[in-house]
């Protein structure tokens, strides 16, 4: 969605100040070490024609706000076992790990600092950081529909979901209302999320389980340009 501001709609003869894509745009994706840059799309307003007569040239600042619906996907390999306190001889991964192996999709919000440790005899505490690594502003996934202007009530909030890749495990994240999904507010462009994973139904020996971390949000960037209207 793109929205114009800084000019008179009537004076420039504009029918619309807002345009949006009619089809989805293929996202930028990462496949191993390679990155597919995705698609480009042109959002085009009608031609500007200044209607009133001018005695001299005048300049004005034109601003375009552009909003994108994004989804950041991360995959973390979490070490799990039934009794997270007892160390078994055959364990090939560690319950306590400050550098959990993970990959994040190419997006302005990144997932980093993935860590884990035991938080009880049958629980693993998984933590990760959500960080705004771009120059834009974050909003909830339903903040915009047909206009892209600042929405302070929904600013800095993102939707988060944490789930195991191959089995139905109970995940409780305190900042998500003790659930596996919910909304969280970024503070200073970042937020750490803590989640307890129930391991009471699992096997005694340790194994790695892939966990999906999905963050959905709108992202707003602004572009400014000074234009000059020539007198004839």
C-alpha positions in Angstrom: 0.0 0.0 0.0 1.3 3.5 -0.9 -0.1 6.8 0.3 0.7 10.3 -0.9 0.8 13.3 1.4 2.2 16.9 1.2 0.1 18.1 -1.7 -3.4 19.3 -2.5 -5.4 16.5 -4.1 -7.8 18.9 -5.9 -5.1 21.3 -7.1 -3.1 18.5 -8.7 -6.2 16.7 -10.0 -5.7 13.5 -8.2 -8.5 11.0 -8.0 -6.8 8.9 -5.3 -4.1 9.5 -2.7 -3.7 5.7 -2.0 -2.9 2.8 -4.3 -2.2 -0.9 -3.5 -1.0 -4.0 -5.4 -3.7 -6.1 -6.9 -1.6 -9.4 -6.7 0.7 -10.8 -4.0 4.4 -10.0 -4.3 6.9 -12.9 -4.2 8.9 -12.5 -1.0 12.7 -12.4 -0.6 13.7 -15.8 0.5 16.9 -17.5 1.7 17.7 -21.0 0.5 20.9 -22.2 2.4 23.6 -19.6 1.7 21.7 -18.2 -1.4 19.1 -15.4 -1.3 16.4 -15.0 -3.9 15.6 -11.3 -4.1 11.9 -11.9 -4.9 9.7 -9.8 -7.2 9.5 -6.1 -7.9 6.2 -4.3 -8.2 5.3 -0.8 -9.5 2.7 1.2 -7.6 1.7 4.0 -9.9 -0.4 7.1 -9.3 -2.0 9.1 -12.1 0.0 11.9 -13.8 0.2 15.1 -11.7 -1.2 18.2 -13.4 -1.3 21.4 -11.4 -4.6 23.1 -12.3 -4.4 26.7 -11.0 -2.4 29.3 -12.9 0.9 30.3 -11.4 2.7 33.7 -11.5 6.0 31.9 -10.6 7.5 28.5 -9.8 6.9 27.0 -6.4 8.5 24.0 -4.6 6.9 21.6 -2.1 7.8 18.5 -0.2 6.1 15.3 -1.4 6.0 12.2 0.8 5.0 8.6 0.0 4.4 6.2 2.9 4.7 2.5 1.8 3.3 -0.3 3.9 4.2 -4.0 3.4 2.7 -7.1 5.1 5.7 -9.2 6.2 6.3 -12.6 7.7 9.6 -13.5 9.3 10.2 -17.2 9.6 12.9 -18.8 11.7 13.8 -22.4 12.3 15.6 -23.4 15.5 17.0 -26.8 16.4 16.0 -27.3 20.0 17.5 -30.1 22.2 14.8 -32.0 24.1 14.4 -35.0 26.5 12.0 -36.1 29.2 14.2 -35.3 32.2 16.0 -32.1 31.4 18.1 -32.3 34.7 19.7 -35.7 34.3 22.5 -36.2 31.8 22.5 -39.5 29.9 25.6 -41.1 28.3 23.9 -41.3 24.9 22.9 -37.6 24.8 24.2 -36.1 21.6 22.9 -32.5 22.3 22.9 -30.3 25.3 19.8 -28.9 27.1 21.9 -25.9 28.2 22.9 -24.0 25.0 23.5 -20.3 24.5 23.9 -20.7 20.8 21.1 -22.8 19.5 21.4 -23.5 15.8 18.9 -21.4 13.9 18.1 -19.8 10.5 16.0 -16.7 9.8 14.3 -15.6 6.5 15.4 -12.4 4.9 13.1 -9.7 6.3 13.4 -6.4 8.2 12.6 -8.1 11.5 15.2 -10.8 12.5 15.2 -13.6 15.0 18.5 -13.8 16.9 20.2 -14.9 20.2 18.3 -18.2 20.3 19.1 -19.9 23.7 17.8 -22.8 25.8 18.2 -24.3 29.3 16.2 -26.5 31.6 13.6 -24.8 33.7 12.4 -27.8 35.7 12.7 -31.6 35.5 10.3 -31.8 32.5 10.7 -28.3 30.9 13.0 -26.6 28.5 13.1 -22.8 28.5 13.6 -21.4 24.9 14.4 -17.8 24.5 14.9 -15.6 21.4 15.2 -12.0 20.4 13.0 -10.2 17.8 14.9 -7.2 16.4 13.9 -4.5 13.9 17.1 -4.4 11.7 15.6 -2.1 9.1 14.9 1.6 8.9 11.1 1.3 8.9 8.4 1.2 11.6 6.5 -2.0 12.8 2.8 -2.3 13.2 0.3 -5.2 13.8 -0.6 -7.5 10.9 -4.1 -5.9 10.6 -3.0 -2.2 11.0 -3.6 -1.2 7.3 -6.1 -2.2 4.6 -6.2 0.6 2.0 -4.2 3.5 3.4 -0.7 3.7 4.8 -0.5 6.4 7.4 0.9 6.3 11.0 -1.3 4.2 13.3 0.0 4.9 16.8 -2.5 2.5 18.5 -1.0 -0.5 16.6 2.6 0.7 16.4 5.5 -1.6 17.6 3.2 -4.7 18.0 3.9 -8.0 16.1 2.2 -11.4 16.1 4.3 -14.3 17.2 3.8 -18.1 17.0 6.2 -20.8 18.3 5.5 -24.4 17.4 7.3 -27.7 17.0 7.9 -28.9 13.5 7.0 -32.6 13.8 5.0 -33.1 17.0 2.3 -31.4 19.1 4.2 -30.1 22.2 2.8 -27.8 24.8 4.5 -24.4 24.4 3.8 -21.6 26.9 5.3 -18.1 26.3 4.8 -15.6 29.1 4.7 -12.5 26.9 2.1 -14.3 24.6 -0.3 -14.8 27.4 1.1 -18.2 28.4 0.2 -19.5 24.9 2.2 -20.5 21.9 0.9 -17.5 19.9 -0.1 -14.0 20.5 1.0 -10.3 20.2 4.1 -8.8 21.7 5.3 -5.2 21.7 8.8 -4.2 20.7 10.6 -1.9 23.1 13.5 0.1 21.6 13.1 -1.9 18.3 13.5 -5.3 20.0 12.0 -7.8 22.4 13.1 -11.1 24.0 10.5 -13.8 24.2 10.7 -16.7 26.7 8.8 -20.0 26.1 8.5 -23.1 28.3 8.3 -26.4 26.4 6.7 -29.4 28.2 8.9 -32.5 27.8 7.1 -34.8 30.2 5.8 -37.0 27.3 9.2 -37.4 25.5 11.9 -40.1 25.5 14.7 -40.3 28.1 17.6 -39.7 25.6 18.2 -36.3 24.1 17.3 -35.4 20.5 17.0 -32.3 18.4 13.5 -31.0 17.3 13.0 -28.2 14.8 10.8 -25.4 16.1 9.2 -22.8 13.8 9.1 -19.2 15.0 6.8 -17.0 12.9 6.5 -13.3 13.3 3.8 -11.4 11.2 3.6 -7.6 10.9 3.1 -4.6 8.7 6.2 -2.6 8.0 6.1 1.1 7.0 8.8 3.1 5.2 8.5 6.7 4.0 10.1 8.4 1.0 10.4 12.2 0.7 11.2 14.3 -2.4 11.0 18.0 -3.2 9.2 18.8 -6.4 9.0 22.1 -8.3 5.9 23.2 -10.1 6.8 25.4 -13.1 4.8 28.5 -14.0 3.9 28.7 -17.7 
